[in-house]
């Protein structure tokens, strides 16, 4: 069976009236928690094998950046002095997810990569992006190690690798994941044709990329020798329309032309945050149906 999963984010649903009421009562976190429960519920209902917390608590940079001392959040995180990771960011949410998921459904924990954090910050202290990135990485390693005890997979997201890959990328990602014993995943969205050879050398168990928006990636992937499993994006995250089961099955068939089924995961290309909730749900449901049809499960 080829497992189906997500990259991470899911539409945020806040009941405005309830949220305002909770906010005034000082219970803001619980109103957000409802959005998390909904994300979990829908991913499970869609039939996914591995789900996330939906990253419903907020922006994928700030959720980690705000817990580094030395960083103030303006429109972007601004680094004013030496940074230190003073508080874990996603652990409480992941514990909650664990309680909500039925037996047989696995959970992935997601960490925004230090390079993407550094490139998204205003740096007023460190001599270089590299210094800042490694400082972020040492902090995020604490999050990864703690997550390792709760979830089934630990994923690092580094969208900036496809835009501007640094020669220390491998060492940086490994700094975050060094204490992790569960299967490690690296998600890089965008077109990774130029750097896939580099990524193939990373010490992770799964590489996850956007094959629905970038089908030309197969041209590169088929010529590179790599031992990781491959997370193949089979629905687009930038298209607010749910692809049909047939369309998705076609993309899955292309994946099977290039890879053995035992080395595949299927997922959306990237997070689903910006889609209409019904579209996001339908994409997941159709993806699971396509996988089931392909593998003769229904
Ligand atoms: Zn992505």
Boltz pocket constraint, residues with backbone or C-beta under 6 A from the ligand:
constraints:
  - pocket:
      binder: B
      contacts: [[A, 7], [A, 159], [A, 187], [A, 188], [A, 189], [A, 190], [A, 269], [A, 270], [A, 271]]
      max_distance: 6.0
